[in-house]
Amino acid sequence: MAAKTRFAIIAGGGRLPEHVAQSVRQAGEEPFILALQDEADQDWTGFAHHYAPLADFRRIARLLRANNVARVVLSGSIQRRPEWYQARPTLRSLKWLPVAFRSIIRGGDDMALRMAISLLENEGFSVVGAHDIAPDLLADLGPLGTCKPAAADWRDIEQGRRAALHLGALDVGQGAVAVSGRVIALEGLEGTDEMLDRVAGLRAKGRLPRRAGGVLVKTCKPAQERRADLPSIGPRTVERAERAGLSGIAVEAGCSLVLDRDQLIEAADAAGLFVFGLAPGAPAEDAPTEVSE
């Protein structure tokens, strides 16, 4: 009788891989964690796991096969791109090395993830999205807590969403901050947290009015590969948004991930910030205008 195949999580940084691993376990399977060296930052001692360098695809493929893995999810953040000389391809992927180098090392995040998925599929593994394994992480439509956008916030939501979509079309980032109807920050390689820290710095220096509020908007890239790198927010996002003096956060419902939801809602309510799920694909101005009490 053939051994039962396993589910694997190729884990980068952050809490998302842990959420996915717990969801797999709750579904009655024991996942194998392939934690990326110098990227994964969670404690995996409670799971079967092994570490491997991001660029050593030969070792990654060997470990997945040795653990009888059939399905894989890519989960978590990657802070460092490998250098070309660190690449260790398999025989199957050797012919793809030139295009893989351009995509993974020089391309945008979405291009790099598409190539990583193609390499895994070429080795015979099925790649699924984190939201397929943990659908409860997806943002709901409408307010996630007790706070709601005021009428004036919708102008910032509209402007921030438009900017985030333009940014995503360039495969650069997924987020933007708008204050008083003006886009004042775009997410780059530094990520959402550091973008919000920049906004907090602008506020502290008087470059932004202290009482003007503002909104962080995160969206999927227009042509994004949705099996990896969906926009995500968590309690830390709320903490930094409050520090930046924002009024709230808006994400696309159904295609954005909410980590540690209960703690996020508690933190947002305590800070007086709204967290709102927008209808995917609809202009922000078409969303129902909720007015704070």
PEMOVEN-V398081 format. One record per residue. N is the residue number from 1. RES is the residue in three letters. PSI is psi in radians with two decimals (NA if undefined). OMEGA is omega as a letter, one per 20 degrees, with the letter a starting at -180 (* if undefined). Layout:
BEGIN
n | res | psi | omega
N | RES | PSI | OMEGA
N | RES | PSI | OMEGA
END
This chain:
BEGIN
n | res | psi | omega
1 | MET | 2.32 | a
2 | ALA | 2.49 | r
3 | ALA | 2.57 | r
4 | LYS | 2.34 | r
5 | THR | 2.74 | a
6 | ARG | 2.88 | r
7 | PHE | 2.37 | r
8 | ALA | 2.57 | r
9 | ILE | 2.02 | r
10 | ILE | 1.87 | a
11 | ALA | 2.16 | r
12 | GLY | -2.58 | a
13 | GLY | 2.92 | r
14 | GLY | -3.14 | a
15 | ARG | -0.31 | a
16 | LEU | -0.82 | r
17 | PRO | -0.64 | r
18 | GLU | -0.72 | r
19 | HIS | -0.77 | a
20 | VAL | -0.74 | r
21 | ALA | -0.73 | r
22 | GLN | -0.63 | r
23 | SER | -0.71 | r
24 | VAL | -0.76 | a
25 | ARG | -0.72 | r
26 | GLN | -0.44 | r
27 | ALA | 0.02 | r
28 | GLY | 0.16 | r
29 | GLU | 2.72 | r
30 | GLU | 1.89 | a
31 | PRO | 2.69 | r
32 | PHE | 2.23 | a
33 | ILE | 2.08 | r
34 | LEU | 1.70 | a
35 | ALA | 2.29 | a
36 | LEU | 2.21 | a
37 | GLN | 2.41 | r
38 | ASP | 0.13 | r
39 | GLU | -0.91 | a
40 | ALA | 2.31 | a
41 | ASP | 0.24 | r
42 | GLN | 2.84 | r
43 | ASP | 1.96 | a
44 | TRP | 0.32 | a
45 | THR | -0.36 | r
46 | GLY | 0.01 | a
47 | PHE | 2.69 | r
48 | ALA | 2.17 | a
49 | HIS | 2.86 | r
50 | HIS | 2.64 | r
51 | TYR | 2.56 | r
52 | ALA | 2.57 | r
53 | PRO | 2.56 | a
54 | LEU | -0.69 | a
55 | ALA | -0.15 | a
56 | ASP | 1.29 | a
57 | PHE | -0.52 | r
58 | ARG | -0.80 | a
59 | ARG | -0.69 | r
60 | ILE | -0.86 | a
61 | ALA | -0.70 | r
62 | ARG | -0.75 | r
63 | LEU | -0.69 | r
64 | LEU | -0.75 | r
65 | ARG | -0.70 | a
66 | ALA | -0.46 | r
67 | ASN | 0.29 | r
68 | ASN | 0.74 | a
69 | VAL | 2.39 | r
70 | ALA | -0.65 | a
71 | ARG | 2.48 | a
72 | VAL | 2.48 | r
73 | VAL | 2.38 | r
74 | LEU | 2.15 | a
75 | SER | 2.37 | r
76 | GLY | 2.93 | a
77 | SER | 2.68 | r
78 | ILE | 2.10 | a
79 | GLN | -0.43 | a
80 | ARG | 2.25 | r
81 | ARG | 2.45 | r
82 | PRO | 2.79 | r
83 | GLU | 2.72 | a
84 | TRP | -0.62 | a
85 | TYR | -0.16 | r
86 | GLN | -0.19 | a
87 | ALA | 2.33 | r
88 | ARG | 1.54 | a
89 | PRO | 2.81 | r
90 | THR | 2.98 | r
91 | LEU | -0.67 | a
92 | ARG | -0.60 | a
93 | SER | -0.07 | a
94 | LEU | -0.72 | a
95 | LYS | -0.30 | r
96 | TRP | -0.04 | a
97 | LEU | -0.78 | a
98 | PRO | -0.81 | a
99 | VAL | -0.57 | r
100 | ALA | -0.70 | r
101 | PHE | -0.81 | a
102 | ARG | -0.71 | a
103 | SER | -0.88 | a
104 | ILE | -0.66 | a
105 | ILE | -0.61 | a
106 | ARG | -0.33 | a
107 | GLY | 3.07 | r
108 | GLY | 3.04 | a
109 | ASP | -0.76 | a
110 | ASP | -0.72 | r
111 | MET | -0.75 | a
112 | ALA | -0.72 | a
113 | LEU | -0.64 | r
114 | ARG | -0.73 | r
115 | MET | -0.73 | r
116 | ALA | -0.73 | r
117 | ILE | -0.74 | r
118 | SER | -0.71 | r
119 | LEU | -0.74 | r
120 | LEU | -0.74 | r
121 | GLU | -0.60 | r
122 | ASN | -0.44 | r
123 | GLU | -0.01 | r
124 | GLY | 0.13 | r
125 | PHE | 2.53 | r
126 | SER | 2.22 | a
127 | VAL | 2.22 | r
128 | VAL | 2.85 | a
129 | GLY | 2.68 | r
130 | ALA | -0.62 | a
131 | HIS | -0.37 | r
132 | ASP | -0.54 | a
133 | ILE | -0.63 | a
134 | ALA | 1.21 | a
135 | PRO | -0.35 | r
136 | ASP | -0.22 | r
137 | LEU | -0.30 | a
138 | LEU | 2.45 | a
139 | ALA | 2.46 | r
140 | ASP | 2.82 | r
141 | LEU | 2.32 | r
142 | GLY | -2.93 | a
143 | PRO | 2.43 | r
144 | LEU | -0.34 | r
145 | GLY | -2.71 | a
146 | THR | -0.36 | a
147 | CYS | 2.53 | a
148 | LYS | 2.72 | r
149 | PRO | 2.42 | r
150 | ALA | 2.92 | a
151 | ALA | -0.69 | a
152 | ALA | -0.40 | a
153 | ASP | -0.41 | a
154 | TRP | -0.46 | r
155 | ARG | -0.72 | r
156 | ASP | -0.68 | r
157 | ILE | -0.78 | a
158 | GLU | -0.83 | a
159 | GLN | -0.74 | r
160 | GLY | -0.68 | a
161 | ARG | -0.73 | r
162 | ARG | -0.77 | a
163 | ALA | -0.73 | a
164 | ALA | -0.66 | r
165 | LEU | -0.71 | r
166 | HIS | -0.72 | r
167 | LEU | -0.74 | r
168 | GLY | -0.59 | r
169 | ALA | -0.43 | r
170 | LEU | 0.02 | a
171 | ASP | 0.81 | a
172 | VAL | -0.91 | a
173 | GLY | -3.06 | a
174 | GLN | -0.02 | a
175 | GLY | 2.73 | r
176 | ALA | 2.71 | r
177 | VAL | 2.28 | r
178 | ALA | 2.41 | r
179 | VAL | 2.25 | r
180 | SER | 0.68 | r
181 | GLY | 0.15 | a
182 | ARG | 2.30 | r
183 | VAL | 2.16 | a
184 | ILE | -0.13 | r
185 | ALA | 2.41 | r
186 | LEU | 2.48 | a
187 | GLU | 2.23 | r
188 | GLY | -2.61 | a
189 | LEU | -0.38 | a
190 | GLU | -0.40 | r
191 | GLY | 3.05 | a
192 | THR | -0.77 | a
193 | ASP | -0.82 | a
194 | GLU | -0.51 | r
195 | MET | -0.77 | r
196 | LEU | -0.58 | r
197 | ASP | -0.64 | r
198 | ARG | -0.73 | r
199 | VAL | -0.72 | r
200 | ALA | -0.68 | r
201 | GLY | -0.72 | r
202 | LEU | -0.71 | r
203 | ARG | -0.75 | a
204 | ALA | -0.55 | a
205 | LYS | -0.03 | a
206 | GLY | 0.15 | r
207 | ARG | -0.34 | r
208 | LEU | 2.45 | r
209 | PRO | 2.39 | a
210 | ARG | -0.49 | a
211 | ARG | 0.25 | a
212 | ALA | -0.24 | a
213 | GLY | -2.35 | a
214 | GLY | 2.93 | a
215 | VAL | 2.37 | r
216 | LEU | 2.23 | r
217 | VAL | 2.27 | r
218 | LYS | 2.31 | a
219 | THR | 2.80 | r
220 | CYS | 2.63 | r
221 | LYS | 2.54 | a
222 | PRO | -0.68 | a
223 | ALA | 0.57 | a
224 | GLN | 2.46 | r
225 | GLU | 1.92 | a
226 | ARG | 0.06 | r
227 | ARG | 0.00 | r
228 | ALA | 2.62 | r
229 | ASP | 0.69 | r
230 | LEU | 2.60 | r
231 | PRO | 2.46 | a
232 | SER | 2.64 | r
233 | ILE | 2.75 | r
234 | GLY | -3.03 | a
235 | PRO | -0.60 | r
236 | ARG | -0.58 | r
237 | THR | -0.75 | r
238 | VAL | -0.77 | a
239 | GLU | -0.79 | a
240 | ARG | -0.57 | r
241 | ALA | -0.69 | r
242 | GLU | -0.76 | r
243 | ARG | -0.55 | r
244 | ALA | -0.03 | r
245 | GLY | 0.36 | a
246 | LEU | 2.79 | r
247 | SER | -0.42 | a
248 | GLY | -3.05 | a
249 | ILE | 2.39 | r
250 | ALA | 2.34 | r
251 | VAL | 2.87 | r
252 | GLU | 2.16 | r
253 | ALA | 2.52 | r
254 | GLY | -0.20 | r
255 | CYS | 0.36 | r
256 | SER | 2.60 | a
257 | LEU | 2.40 | r
258 | VAL | 1.94 | a
259 | LEU | 2.49 | a
260 | ASP | 1.00 | a
261 | ARG | -0.82 | a
262 | ASP | -0.77 | r
263 | GLN | -0.64 | r
264 | LEU | -0.83 | a
265 | ILE | -0.74 | r
266 | GLU | -0.76 | a
267 | ALA | -0.71 | a
268 | ALA | -0.77 | r
269 | ASP | -0.72 | r
270 | ALA | -0.58 | a
271 | ALA | -0.17 | a
272 | GLY | 0.44 | r
273 | LEU | 2.48 | r
274 | PHE | 2.61 | r
275 | VAL | 2.06 | a
276 | PHE | 2.35 | r
277 | GLY | 2.06 | a
278 | LEU | 2.60 | r
279 | ALA | 2.18 | a
280 | PRO | 2.38 | r
281 | GLY | -0.14 | a
282 | ALA | 2.41 | r
283 | PRO | 2.52 | a
284 | ALA | -0.59 | a
285 | GLU | -0.25 | r
286 | ASP | -0.17 | r
287 | ALA | 2.68 | a
288 | PRO | 2.31 | a
289 | THR | 1.80 | r
290 | GLU | 2.31 | a
291 | VAL | 2.23 | r
292 | SER | 2.60 | r
293 | GLU | NA | *
END
